[in-house]
Amino acid sequence: MNRISEIRRAAGVSQLALVEQLRWTQGRLSNYEAGRRVPGLAESRAIVDALNRLGAECTLDDVFPPEAVAQAA
Protein backbone atom coordinates (compact mmCIF):
# COMPACT_ATOMS: atom_id res chain seq x y z
CA MET A 1 0.00 0.00 0.00
CA ASN A 2 1.19 3.51 -0.78
CA ARG A 3 -0.01 7.00 -0.05
CA ILE A 4 0.95 8.69 -3.33
CA SER A 5 -2.55 9.93 -4.13
CA GLU A 6 -3.31 10.97 -0.55
CA ILE A 7 -0.11 13.01 -0.19
CA ARG A 8 -0.42 14.44 -3.70
CA ARG A 9 -3.97 15.65 -3.05
CA ALA A 10 -3.14 17.02 0.41
CA ALA A 11 -0.40 19.12 -1.20
CA GLY A 12 -2.82 20.38 -3.84
CA VAL A 13 -0.88 18.70 -6.64
CA SER A 14 -2.77 17.38 -9.65
CA GLN A 15 -1.94 14.01 -11.12
CA LEU A 16 -1.05 15.80 -14.36
CA ALA A 17 1.45 18.08 -12.58
CA LEU A 18 3.13 15.08 -10.96
CA VAL A 19 3.21 13.18 -14.26
CA GLU A 20 4.85 16.16 -15.96
CA GLN A 21 7.42 16.46 -13.18
CA LEU A 22 8.24 12.75 -13.48
CA ARG A 23 8.07 12.70 -17.29
CA TRP A 24 5.92 9.57 -17.13
CA THR A 25 2.60 8.65 -18.66
CA GLN A 26 -0.53 9.28 -16.64
CA GLY A 27 -1.37 5.58 -16.90
CA ARG A 28 1.89 4.62 -15.22
CA LEU A 29 1.32 6.92 -12.27
CA SER A 30 -2.33 5.91 -12.05
CA ASN A 31 -1.34 2.25 -11.83
CA TYR A 32 1.07 3.02 -8.98
CA GLU A 33 -1.48 5.15 -7.12
CA ALA A 34 -4.17 2.48 -7.43
CA GLY A 35 -1.83 -0.30 -6.32
CA ARG A 36 -2.16 -2.17 -9.62
CA ARG A 37 1.62 -1.97 -9.99
CA VAL A 38 4.33 -1.59 -7.36
CA PRO A 39 7.12 0.88 -8.10
CA GLY A 40 10.71 -0.18 -7.56
CA LEU A 41 13.04 1.73 -5.27
CA ALA A 42 14.27 4.08 -8.03
CA GLU A 43 10.69 4.89 -9.08
CA SER A 44 9.62 5.35 -5.45
CA ARG A 45 12.47 7.79 -4.85
CA ALA A 46 11.57 9.66 -8.05
CA ILE A 47 7.95 10.00 -6.89
CA VAL A 48 8.99 11.35 -3.47
CA ASP A 49 11.49 13.75 -5.05
CA ALA A 50 8.88 15.03 -7.51
CA LEU A 51 6.27 15.44 -4.76
CA ASN A 52 8.76 17.46 -2.71
CA ARG A 53 9.66 19.67 -5.69
CA LEU A 54 5.93 20.35 -6.04
CA GLY A 55 5.64 21.36 -2.37
CA ALA A 56 4.49 18.19 -0.58
CA GLU A 57 7.32 17.96 2.01
CA CYS A 58 7.31 14.18 2.46
CA THR A 59 9.74 11.32 2.98
CA LEU A 60 10.01 7.90 1.39
CA ASP A 61 8.45 6.37 4.53
CA ASP A 62 5.57 8.88 4.38
CA VAL A 63 4.65 7.91 0.84
CA PHE A 64 5.54 4.22 1.10
CA PRO A 65 4.99 3.24 4.75
CA PRO A 66 6.97 0.25 6.01
CA GLU A 67 4.87 -2.91 6.29
CA ALA A 68 4.66 -2.87 10.11
CA VAL A 69 3.36 0.72 10.10
CA ALA A 70 0.94 0.04 7.24
CA GLN A 71 -0.56 -2.96 9.06
CA ALA A 72 -0.96 -1.06 12.35
CA ALA A 73 -2.93 1.76 10.72
GIGIVEN-V133781 format. One record per backbone hydrogen bond with DSSP energy under -0.5 kcal/mol. CO is the residue of the C=O (numbers start at 1). NH is the residue of the N-H. E is the energy in kcal/mol with one decimal. If there is no record, write none. Layout:
# GIGIVEN-V133781
co = <CO & CO>
nh = <NH & NH>
e = <E & E>
This chain:
# GIGIVEN-V133781
co = <3 & 4 & 5 & 6 & 7 & 8 & 9 & 14 & 15 & 16 & 17 & 18 & 19 & 19 & 25 & 26 & 27 & 28 & 29 & 30 & 31 & 31 & 31 & 32 & 37 & 40 & 41 & 42 & 43 & 44 & 45 & 46 & 47 & 48 & 49 & 50 & 51 & 52 & 59 & 60 & 63 & 66 & 67 & 68 & 69>
nh = <7 & 8 & 9 & 10 & 11 & 13 & 12 & 18 & 19 & 20 & 21 & 22 & 23 & 24 & 29 & 30 & 31 & 32 & 33 & 34 & 35 & 36 & 37 & 35 & 39 & 44 & 45 & 46 & 47 & 48 & 49 & 50 & 51 & 52 & 53 & 54 & 56 & 55 & 63 & 64 & 3 & 70 & 71 & 72 & 73>
e = <-2.7 & -2.8 & -2.7 & -2.2 & -1.6 & -2.7 & -1.5 & -1.9 & -2.6 & -2.5 & -2.0 & -2.2 & -1.8 & -1.7 & -1.7 & -2.8 & -2.4 & -1.8 & -3.0 & -2.4 & -0.6 & -1.7 & -1.5 & -0.8 & -0.5 & -2.7 & -2.6 & -2.0 & -2.3 & -2.3 & -2.7 & -2.6 & -2.7 & -2.4 & -2.3 & -1.6 & -2.7 & -1.6 & -2.0 & -2.9 & -3.1 & -2.6 & -2.4 & -1.3 & -1.3>
